[in-house]
Amino acid sequence: MQQPQQPQRPLAPSDLDLGSLALFLGFATTTAVQEDLAARGFGDLRMSHGYVFQHLIDAQPTVSDLAAKLDMTQQGASKAVAELERLGYVERIQDPLDARIRRVTLTRRGVEAVAAARSARAALEARLRRRSNPATFDTARTLLADLLDELGGTAAIQRRDVRPPR
């Protein structure tokens, strides 16, 4: 006979380690931004699309380039690009120097989505800053940035080389 399960005691955020707190804050932030994007007409975007977008903001890579930057197979990158193409956020264009090469670029809708995401993130950050003591908020932000640097994450962000979790 199976023993009845004991109810788990509720877990408070203060019980979590810093990494878990930061992770869950990131998830909550992403959810809030996704909701804002949906309200602005970009409800078909997912968090994973952002990993592709980051490489299209200042460049027009090939699918092979994207695969390497995202540390995924060329087939996986091609599938992601095809989905974003179907949704109207990216297009493949001919390389001006070599007609055999196709480059991926943001469409006007893609550029608008990037602007909407940036606006949503800025509005959310302003809301959170107003909710707390602004000096404490700034200190927490600085601390998180310092800890990210300590763990070797700063360089990847500077290179726009943040990859999807595995």
Buried (B, 14 or more C-beta within 10 A) or exposed (E): EEEEEEEEEEEEEEEEEEEEBBEEBEEEBBEBBBEBBEEBEBEBBEBEBBBBBBBBEEBBBBBEBBBBBBEBEBEBBBEBBEBBBEBEBBBBEEEEEEEEEBBBBBBEBBBBBBEBBEBBBEEBEEEBBEEEEEEEBEEBEEEBEEEBEEEEEEEEEEEBEBEBEE
